[in-house]
Amino acid sequence: MPTRILPAVGDADAVRSLTTLLSQLPDAEPVTPVADSTQLVDTLARLAAESVDELPEIVVVHERVGPVPALELVREVALRFPAVGVILITSDASPGLFSAAMDCGARGLVSLPLSYEELASRVQAVAQWSVGVRRHLGHGGDVFPGVGGRLVTVSGAKGGVGATLTAIQLALAAQACGQSTALVDMDLQTGDIASYLDVQFRRSVVDLAAISDISPRVLADAVFRHDTGVALLLAPGEGERGEEVTDRAARQIVSALRSRYEVVVLDCGAQLGGAGAAAVEMADTALLVTTPDVVAVRAAKRTVRMWDRLQVRKAEETTVVVNRHTRATEIQPALIGKITGTAVAGTTVPANFKELQAVVDAGRLHELDARSTVKQALWGLAGELGLVKSPVGTHKGHGRMRGDRGAVSFRRRREAGG
């Protein structure tokens, strides 16, 4: 049986030399190369959704693949797709890098310039390892975590526009529809999820920041299981400790969560730090919440431009959610889309703070009445974004949600550029 090898290489010249060598290896079947980290993870996720057997036996990661650093990409692939063997190609063959690559989950390292003998030796060894792992997984099906969870980030154009409210309700909607859901407070200095849900818990996201290998047990110790079933990973009580969560730590934490939960919702707040930027970059869906007023819309435009300049996320890959919407406002969603250059969610959230005030003051946002127009809109948004598996009825007093139809219409709008 041929060994399928998927190269992840950003440089055109490197692609040609690598694919030429791979095609000369005995029993090797190079597949179409991918040009960046996002394309690699998306490709593997699509194949894993069909079957473990559809995944390539080997992924070859070039040191300049980008935009995610090569070692972080190796770690994410190894964590989310453990049946795939990863080989890192690098010009630095020092013992330090070799050790770091092995710690990240690589099964081999090949130095530049490439040589046929070294590449053939590594491919043969990793292929044998991959076949052995798949044989094991075939007898213990629950070991493989598969495609990994859906990651949604919720950011605010500015403070006070409702990003935390949106994140909480999206997580509650996904959990109520039977999906295992984690809600993470990545607003590291001023996070309020614990206050909104009346939670006191001594662990926080900071406790995972210094851990290089986040095992399921370590992750379970750090999260708090809320009464609703949602797993909470909270911001630190001391805001200054937020600096301990680096972009690298954020990637590791998010990857660990995606391997354990079907839906992961991150509240990234309104200020961009390294951790928040890493999360937005990794997100399947990046939401930017704004209100329909001049100040907030200008802030949304600044945020979108900043994300683009920092190569965090392109405008067309961002979805704006309009909160506190009324028909009478002069700034309507279509205009916000033109100003920011983003997609705009078809579901708008109405301005009705009276519905929220009692549960917000009591720290019981999860007990918001199902008849609330705000809750109905946010749960409708969850359906539009595809955070529910299928249309569902009432769940323990919760309102109805729009499921697959909303998700399909949203995809059509995105494909049409709207």
MARKOL-38816 format. One record per residue: x, y, z of N, C-alpha, C, O in turn; residue in three letters. Coordinates in pm, whole numbers, plus 50000, padded with zeros to 5 digits. Layout:
N
XYZXYZXYZXYZAla...
END
This chain:
418
500854988050000500005000050000500885012550000501785013650084Met500665022049908501515034049901501335042850024500265043250086Pro502395050050057502375059350170502005073150118502725078950038Thr500875078350163500425091650120501155102350202501175101750325Arg501725111850132502535122350197502005135850154501925138950035Ile501635143950253501095157350227502135167850265502405169750383Leu502735174750166503715185250199503005198450233502025202150168Pro503515205350333503035218750369504215228250354505055229350443Ala504265235050240505415243250205504925256350146504095256350055Val505435267650197505005280650148505805285950032505305294449958Gly507035281250012507925286249909507815277749782507915265549789Asp507615284249667507395276949541508585268349503508415256949459Ala509805273649518510985265849484511135253749574511495242849529Asp510875255749702510955244549796509915233949765510175222049782Ala508735238149720507685228649682508175219549570508005207349577Val508775225549468509225217649353510295207549391510225195849353Arg511295211949467512365202749504511865191649595512295180149582Ser510965195049688510465185049781509575174849710509745162749729Leu508645179549629507745170249560508505161349461508145149749441Thr509555166849400510365158749310511025147149384511005135849337Thr511615150149500512245139649580511225129549632511465117449630Leu510085134649680509055125649734508545116049627508295104349656Leu508395120949506507875112549398508855101449361508465091549299Ser510125103049398511135092849368511245082149475511885071849453Gln510625084449589510705074749698509895062349665508815063449606Leu510365050549702509585038349677508295038149758508295041449876Pro507205034349693505885032949757505365046149816504515046049905Asp505885057449766505405070349815504395076249717504545075049595Ala503365082449772502315088749690502115103049739501245105649821Glu502925112649687502735126649728501365131749683500935129149571Pro500695138849771499415144949736499635159949713500725165149740Val498625166649664498755180749629499215188949749498575188649854Thr500335196349736500865203849850499905214849895499085219649817Pro500015218850021499275230450073500285241350102501445238750133Val499815254050092500735265350095500885271950231501825279550252Ala499975269150324500085275650455499455266950562498855256650534Asp499595271450688499135263650802497615262150804497105251450837Ser496905272650768495445272150768494935261750670494045253850702Thr495505261750550495085252250448495405237950490494645228750461Gln496535236050558496895222750604495885217450704495385206350689Leu495575225350807494645220750910493255218550852492575208850887Val492825227550764491505225950702491435213150618490435206050621Asp492505210350544492535198250462492475185750548491715176550518Thr493265185350653493245173750742491895172250811491405161050828Leu491295183450851489995182850916488935177250823488095169250863Ala488975181550698487995176550600488155161550578487165154250572Arg489385156850567489625142650546489255134450669488695123650658Leu489575139750789489265132650911487775131350933487305121650992Ala487015141350884485555140750898484965129050820483915123850856Ala485655124950716485185113450638485585100450705484755091750730Glu486885099150734487375086950798488845088750832489555096350766Ser489305081850936490735081950970491545076650852492665081250828Val490985067050780491705061050668491935070750553492805068450469Asp491175081750549491345091550442492525100750468492995107450376Glu493015101250592494145109950624495435104650563495615092550555Leu496335113550521497645108950475498425103050592498235106850707Pro499295093650559500105087750666501125097750721501455097450839Glu501615106550633502685115750671502355129850625501855131950515Ile502645139550710502635153750674504055159050687504695157150791Val504545165550583505875171450585505725186550599505165193150510Val506215192150708506075206350738507415213350714508425209950777Val507425222950623508625230750597508735241950700507725247150746His509945245550737510155255350844509575269050811509295276850902Glu509395272350681508885285450643507445284750592507045292750508Arg506665275350642505315273850590504425285850623503735290750534Val504415290750749503625302450790502125300650773501715290550714Gly501265309950822501675320650913501925315651056502615322451134Pro501375303951091501655298151223503085292751223503465285851128Val503885295551325505255290151331505265275051314504345268151358Pro506315270051251506375255851215506205246651336505465236851329Ala506875249651446506765241051564505355241051622504865230751668Leu504715252651621503335253251671502405245551579501455239151626Glu502665246051450501845238351355502045223451376501095215751372Leu503295219351398503565205151427502785200751551502205189951552Val502775209251654502065205851777500565204351752499945194951801Arg499995213651676498545213151651498175200751571497175194251602Glu498955197551467498655185651387498795173051472497945164151465Val499855172251551500065160351633498955158551737498575147351769Ala498445169651789497405168951892496055165551832495325157251887Leu495715171951720494375170051662494275157851573493185152251557Arg495405153451514495375142151420496485132251456497455130951382Phe496355125451569497445116951619497785105051532498805098451555Pro496945101951433497265090851343498165095251228498565086951146Ala498495108051222499345113451115500745115751170500905122251274Val501745110551103503125112951142503635125851079503425128150960Gly504295134251157504755147251109506275147251099506975143651194Val506775151550984508215153350963508475168150943507815174650861Ile509415173651016509785187651005511045189050920512045182150944Leu510975197950821512135200850737512695214450778511965224350779Ile513975214850813514535227050868516015228350835516715218350813Thr516475240550830517895243150808518675242350938519905242050936Ser517985242151050518625241451182518485227251237517425223451287Asp519555219551226519505205651272520185204051408520705193351439Ala520185214651487520845214351617520085205151714518885202951698Ser520785200051815520105191551916518955198751985517955192452021Pro519095211952005518025219452070516745219451990515675217252046Gly516845221851860515655221851776515085207751763513875205851763Leu515985197851752515505184051744514675180551867513605174651856Phe515175184351984514455181652107513115189052110512105183352151Ser513105201752066511865209552065510855203551969509665203151999Ala511325198851853510425192851755509805180051809508615177551789Ala510605171951879510065159651936509045162852046508025156152058Met509345173152125508405177252230507075181652171506025179752233Asp507115187552053505885192351987505115181151918503975183151875Cys505735169351908505025158051849505525153551714504925144651653Gly506605159551663507165155151535507695140951549508185137051655Ala507595133251441508125119651440509475118851371510105108251370Arg509905129851312511195129751244511585143751204510745152851199Gly512885145651175513405158551133514375156151019515245147551027Leu514225164050912515105163050795515745176650774515045186850772Val517055176950759517755189650746517855194150601517825185950509Ser517975207150584518195213250453519695215350433520405218050530Leu520195214250309519485210350187519065195650192519695187450258Pro518005192450121517435179050125518365168950058518985171749956Leu518425157350116519125146150052518155134550041517315132350128Ser518275127049931517365115949906517455105550017516425100650065Tyr518675102150058518855091450157518225094850291517545086550351Glu518445107150338517895111150467516365111750463515695107150554Glu515845117450355514385118550342513755104650333512735102150397Leu514345095750254513805082250240513795074850373512835067950406Ala514875076350449514975069650580513895074450675513245066450742Ser513705087650682512705093350773511295089350730510475085550814Arg511025090050602509685086750553509355072150583508245069050625Val510305063350561510065049150587509755046650735508835039150768Gln510535052850823510335050750966508995056351012508285049851088Ala508665068450968507415074751010506205067550952505165066551016Val506345062450829505255054950768504945042350848503775039150870Ala505985035350891505765023450973505085026951105504195019851151Gln505515038051165504875042551289503405045651268502555041551347Trp503085052851159501705056751131500815044551108499685044151156Ser501325034751035500555022551011500275015351143499165010351164Val501265014851231501065008551361500025015651446499195009251511Gly500065029051445499085036851521497685034351468496745032651546Val497525034051337496185032051279495675018051306494475015951324Arg496575008551309496144994951342495624994551486494624987951515Arg496305001751574495855002651714494515009851724493625005451797His494375020851651493135028551657491975020651601490835022551642Leu492255011951507491185003951450490554994651552489414990451535Gly491294991451660490754982751766490244990551885489624984751974His490495003351889490055011452003489545024651956490115035051986Gly488465024351882487985035851808487885048851884487985059451822Gly487695048552015487495061052087488775068852110488745080152159Asp489925062852075491185069552102491365081752013491925091852057Val490895080951889491135091751794490125102951811488925100351799Phe490535115251839489605126051863489035132151737488115140351744Pro489555128251619488945132351495489235146651457490315151951484Gly488225152851394488425165851333488755176751433489405186651397Val488345175351556488545186051653487325195051656486525195351562Gly487205202551766486005210651786485985223251700487005227651648Gly484805228751688484595241351617484995252851708484525253751821Arg485855261751659486345272851739485725285851692485845289651576Leu485045292851784484415305751756484995316051852484945314151974Val485525326851799485995337751885485005349351875484455352151768Thr484795356051987483895367551994484695379352049485155379152163Val484865389551966485615401552005484685413552002483705413651928Ser485005423552081484215435752082484915446752003486125448252013Gly484155454351925484735465651854485295475751954486315482251928Ala484635477052068485075485252179484455479552305483625470452298Lys484835484652420484255479652544482775482752553482335493452511Gly482015473452610480605475952637479635473452523478475477252532Gly480095467052414479175464852301478435451552311477525448952232Val478795443052409478055430752429478755418052384478095408052357Gly480085418152376480815406252331480665394652431480465383252390Ala480755397552560480645386952660479255380852662479105368652669Thr478235389252655476865384352647476695375052528476105364252539Leu477225379152413477125371052291477835357752308477275347352274Thr479055357952361479815345652378479105335952471479025323952441Ala478585340952581477915332252678476685325652617476495313652632Ile475865333352549474635327752493474915318052379474195308252363Gln475955320652299476315311152194476755297852255476395287152205Leu477535298452363477975286252429476795278752491476715266552481Ala475885286052554474715279652614473855272952508473325262052530Leu473705279452393472905273852284473515260852234472805250952215Ala474825260852212475495248752162475375237352262475125225952223Ala475565240252391475475230052494474055224452504473865212452519Gln473065233352497471675228952508471265219952394470325212052408Ala471955220852282471625212452167472425199452166472455192552064Cys473065196252276473705183252289475165182852251475755172052247Gly475785194352224477195194352190478035197752313477715207052387Gln479105190352334479995193652445480665206952413481245208752306Ser480575216352507480955230252480481845235752590481605233652708Thr482895242852547483775250152639483655264952611483625269152496Ala483595272852718483535287452709484775292952778484975290452897Leu485585300452705486875305052756486875320252766486485327052671Val487295325452880487415339852898488845343952864489745343352948Asp489055348052738490375352152692490545367352701491505372952650Met489585373952767489745388152801490525388252932489935389553040Asp491835387052922492665382753034492765392853148493005388953262Leu492585405653119492695415653225491355419553284491265422553404Gln490325419653204489035424753251487885415153224486735419453210Thr488175402153216487125392453185486025391953289486295392753409Gly484775390553242483615391053333482745378653328481665378653387Asp483165368253260482305356553249481955350853386480815346853409Ile482905350553476482635345253609481555353253680480715347553751Ala481555366353662480535374853725479165372753662478165372153733Ser479125371653531477845369653463477195356453499475965355353497Tyr478005346253532477475332953561477585329253709477375317753746Leu477925339153794477985337253939478865325453975478435316154045Asp480115325853926481055314853946482255319754026482785330553999Val482665311954123483915314354195484745301754185484365291154235Gln485915302954120486745291254094488195295554096488555305554034Phe489045288254167490415292854187491305290454067492355296754055Arg490925281453976491715278853857491375288753747490275294153742Arg492345291053658492095300053545492955295753428493735286353437Ser492795302853318493565299853197495055301453222495865295053155Val495435309853319496855311853350497505298953401498695296853380Val496735290453467497295278053521497755268453412498525259253438Asp497295270653289497705262053178498835268253096499405261653010Leu499145280853123500065288253036501475282553036502145282552933Ala501935277553149503315272853160503455257853133504545252453145Ala502365251253097502395236753077502595233952929501795238052845Ile503665226852896503995224352755503175212952696502945212652575Ser502735203652778501945192352730500665191452814500675185852923Asp499585196952761498315197652835497555184552817496915182452714Ile497625176052914496935163252907495455165252939495075175452995Ser494615155452903493185156552937492945158653086492035165953125Pro493755152053171493555153453315493915167653361493195173453442Arg495015173153309495405186753345494335196653301493985205853374Val493815194653181492765203453130491515202453216490885212653247Leu491145190353254489955188453337490085195353472489095200353527Ala491305195753527491525202453655491395217553643491095224353742Asp491615222853523491605237453506490225243053472489975254853494Ala489335234753420488015239653380487005237553491487155228753576Val485985245853490484895244953587483625240853514483225247253417Phe483005230153561481775225353498480585232853556480225231053672Arg479985241453473478845249453517477585240953526477525230053468His476595245753597475335238453612474675235653477473955225753463Asp474925244053380474335242253247475035231353167474545227353061Thr476175226653215476965216753142478135222753067479025215453025Gly478135235953050479235242452978480495241953063480455244553184Val481625238553001482925238553070483505252553061483665257952951Ala483825258553175484325272253179485825272353207486295265653299Leu486565279953127487965282753154488055297853172487925305453076Leu488285302153294488075316053332489335324453321490455319153318Leu489135337653316490255347053321490795347653463490065344753558Ala492075351253480492635351953615492005362953698491605373353646Pro491905360553828491375370653918492275382853926491795393953948Gly493575380753909494535391853909494865395053763495585387553698Glu494335406153714494465409353573495885410153523496155407053407Gly496815414153609498205415453565498805401953526499795401453453Glu498225391053575498745377753540498385373553398498885363553347Arg497525381253336497165378253198498355378053104498335371253002Gly499405385653139500605386053056501305372653049502125370352960Glu501005363753142501635350553142501115341753028501755331852991Glu499965345352973499395337452863499915343252732499355352952680Val500965337552679501565341952554500775336552435499865328352451Thr501135341152316500465336052197500725321052181499845313652138Asp501935316652215502225302252206501375294352305500825283952271Arg501275299452428500455292652528498995292152483498315282052502Ala498515303152425497125303552378496875292852272495835286252274Ala497815291152180497655280852076497565266952139496735258852099Arg498415264452236498395251252301497075248952375496495238152368Gln496625259252445495375257952521494195255752429493365247052453Ile494135263652322493015262352228493045248752161491995242452146Val494215244052121494305230852057493865219852152493185210452111Ser494245220952280493825210952378492315211052395491695200452404Ala491715222852399490265223852414489555218052292488555211052307Leu490065220952175489405215852052489465200752044488605194451982Arg490465194852106490565180252102489595173652199489385161552193Ser488985181552290488115175852393486655180152381485765173452435Arg486395191252310485025196552304484615198752159485435202152073Tyr483315196852133482805198651998482715213351959482895216751842Glu482445221852055482375236252031483195243352138483065240552257Val484045252552094484835260752185484565275352151484825279752039Val484035282852248483725297052229484665305252316484765302852436Val485355314852254486285323352326485795337652328485485343352223Leu485715343452447485445357852462486795364852465487535363852563Asp487125372052357488445378352344488445392952387489495399452382Cys487305398152430487265411952475487475421752363487325418352245Gly487825434252400487955444852300489405449152276489665457152186Ala490335443952354491735447652337492525435652286492375424552336Gln493355438152184494085427352120495455425552184496275434752184Leu495685413552238497005409752286497495397852208496815393252115Gly498665392652244499205381252171498315368952178498125362052078Gly497765366252296496905354552313495625355852231495215346452162Ala494995367652239493775369752163494005369252014493185363851940Gly495135374851968495455374551826495635360251777495175356751668Ala496315351951856496505337951818495165330751808494945322751717Ala494265333651903492955327051902492135331251780491535322751714Ala492115344151749491365349051633491915342951506491155339351416Val493225341851497493855336051379493465321351360493275316951247Glu493335313951470493015299751464491535297051444491145285851409Met490695307051465489245304951472488655300051340489065304351233Ala487685291051351486865287451235485925298951200485675301751083Asp485425305551304484545317051287484985327951383485055325651504Thr485285339751330485695351051412484605361651407484355367651302Ala483955363951521482885373851530483415386851588484245386751679Leu482935397851535483275411051588481955418051619481175421251529Leu481705420451747480435426151791480535441451793481505447051843Val479515447851738479455462451741478015466751766477075458951750Thr477865479251804476545485251813476395495051696477405499651644Thr475175498151655474975506351535475085521351561474175529051531Pro476225525351616476455539651637477815543151578478645534351556Asp478045555851554479235560351482480515556151554481445551151490Val480575558151685481795555151760482135540351751483285536751725Val481155531651774481405517251773481755512351633482635503851618Ala481085517351532481365512951395482755517251352483465509851284Val483155529351391484525533551362485535524451432486565520851375Arg485215520751556486105511651628486165498051560487235491951553Ala485035493351508485015480551436485895481351312486645472051282Ala485815492451240486645494251121488125494351157488935488351086Lys488485501051267489885501151312490355487051347491475483151312Arg489505479651415489875466051454490115457251333491105449851327Thr489225458051236489355449951114490645453451041491365444550994Val490935466251030492165470450962493405465851039494395461850978Arg493345466451172494475462051252494715447051235495845442751217Met493635439251240493775424951219494435422151085495285413251074Trp494045429650983494595427550849496085431350845496895424050789Asp496435442750905497845447050905498735437150978499865434550936Arg498235431551086499005422051166498915407751113499475398551172Leu498195406151002498005393050940497355383151036497635371151034Gln496475388551120495705380151210494505374151137494235362151147Val493795382751063492615378150990492225388450886492315400550909Arg491795383550769491355392450665489925397150692489145390350759Lys489585408850638488255414450661487165405150612486155403250680Ala487355399350495486315390650440486155377650517485185370350495Glu487085374650608486975362550689486415365650828486375356950915Glu485995377950847485445382350976483945384850961483495389650857Thr483195381551063481745383751061481365393551171481655391251289Thr480705404351132480255414351229478865410751278477985407351199Val478665411551409477355409651470476885423251523477595429751600Val475695427451482475165440351524474285438451647473255431751641Val474695444351758473955443551883473205456651906473585467151854Asn472125455951985471275467652017470745474351890470775486551876Arg470275466051802469765470951674468305475251686467515468651752His467965486151623466575490451609466335494651465467275498351393Thr465095494151424464785498151286464985513051264465195517551152Arg464905520651372464965535151358466385540451343466565551851301Ala467405532251377468765537451371469175540451227468765533551134Thr469975550751211470415554651077471465545151022471585543650900Glu472225538651110473285529551065472745515251069472615509351176Ile472425510050954471865496750942472975486650909474055490650865Gln472725473550930473765463350910474435463850773475655462050764Pro473675466150667474275466450533475325477350522476375475350460Ala475055488850583476025499750580477265496150661478375499450621Leu477085489450774478225485250855479115475650776480345476350785Ile478485466850698479255457650615480095465050512481245461350488Gly479535475350451480275483250352481425490850417482505491750361Lys481175496250536482205504150604483385495350648484535499350634Ile483085483550701484135474950756484725465350653485835460350671Thr483995462750545484455453150446484305438750489484945429850432Gly483485436250589483305422850643481955417150602481105424150547Thr481775404250629480425398550626479665403450750480275406350853Ala478365404250739477535408250852476525397150877475845392550785Val476415392851000475465382251034474055386651001473685398151024Ala473275377450946471905380650913471045383051035470045390251028Gly471425377151147470695378951273471235391051347472425391751376Thr470365400551377470745411951460470145410251599469115403651616Thr470805416151698470355414851836469635427751876470235438451868Val468385426951919467615439151947468085446252073468695440252162Pro467795459052079468115467152197466995465552299465925471352283Ala467245457852403466215455552505466885451852637466775440552683Asn467575461552697468325458652819467415455352936467845448753031Phe466165459652932465255456553041465125441553062464965436953174Lys465185433952953465105419452964466325413753036466245403253099Glu467435420553027468705415353077469035419753218469755412753290Leu468535431253258469035437853378468975428953503469935428253578Gln467855422353524467695414353646468695402853651469335400753754Ala468845395453540469755383853542471225388253542472075381453597Val471495399753480472875404753481473265408953623474345405553671Val472375416353689472665420853826472795409153923473565409854019Asp472055398553897472095386853985473215377153949473455367454021Ala473905379753838474925370553792474345357353747474945346753768Gly473165357753686472475345453645472065346453498470915343653463Arg473015350453414472685352553273472195339853205471485340353105Leu472565328453260472115315653204470645313153231470055303953174His470035321153320468615319553349467745329653276466585331653311Glu468305335953174467535345453093466315338453034466415327552978Leu465175344853047463905338953004463945335452855464435343152773Asp463405323552823463385319052684462555328352596462745328652474Ala461635336052657460815345352577461555358352546461045366652470Arg462715360152603463495372252579463845373652431464345364152370Ser463575385152375463925387352233465435387352213465915383452106Thr466175391652314467635391452304468135377052298468975373652215Val467615368752387468035354752387467635347752259468415340052203Lys466435350252212465985343952088466875347851972467175339551886Gln467305360451968468175365051860469535358351869470075353751767Ala470115357651989471445351752003471435336651977472385331251921Leu470375330052019470285315751988469995313751840470425303751781Trp469275322951779469115322551635470455324551564470725318051462Gly471285333351618472625335351563473435322551571474185319251478Leu473305315251681474015302451694473595292951582474425285751527Ala472305292851550471835284551439472395289251306472805281151223Gly472415302251287472945307851162474405304251141474835301751028Glu475165304051248476595301051240476885286151234478035282151220Leu475855277951245476065263551239476605257451367477275247151363Gly476315263651481476785258251608475865247651665476105242451774Leu474835244351592473935233651632473945223051524474095226251406Val473805210551563473875199651468472665199151377472785195651259Lys471495202551432470255201851355469225210351426469395213651543Ser468125213951356467075221551423466555213851542466335201751535Pro466355221051652465905214351774464715221651832464425233051797Val464035214851920462925220951991463385227052120464555230552136Gly462475228252213462785234452342463645225252426463375213252436Thr464695230852488465585223152576465505228952716466095239352745His464775222052800464745226052941464425240852958465105248153030Lys463375245252890462945258952907463615268852813463295280752816Gly464535264152729465195273152637464365274352511463585265452478His464525285652441463745288252321464215279852204465235273052212Gly463445280352095463775272851975464915279851902465105291951912Arg465655271651827466785276951754466635273951607466095263551569Met467135283051523467215280251382468485272551356469565277051395Arg468385260951292469555252551278470145252551138470755262351096Gly469955241451065470645239550939470265249950836471115254250759Asp468975254150831468575263850731469355276750748469815282650650Arg469525281250876470285293450902471725291950860472315301050803Gly472315280150890473715277950856473905277950706474895283350656Ala472955271850631473065271550486472955285450427473745289250340Val471955293250475471785306650422473005315150452473395323650371Ser473635313150568474825320750603475975317250509476705326050464Phe476135304250480477195300350388476955306250250477895310650184Arg475685306450206475395312150074475735326850068476255331749968Arg475445334050179475785348350182477295350150175477785359050105Arg478045341550249479495342650246480035339950106480925346950057Arg479475329550040479945325949905479625336949805480335338949707Glu478515344149831478135354949743478855368049775478675378149707Ala479695367549880480475379449917479745388750008480225399850033Gly478555384750059477755393450144477945390850286477335397550370Gly
END
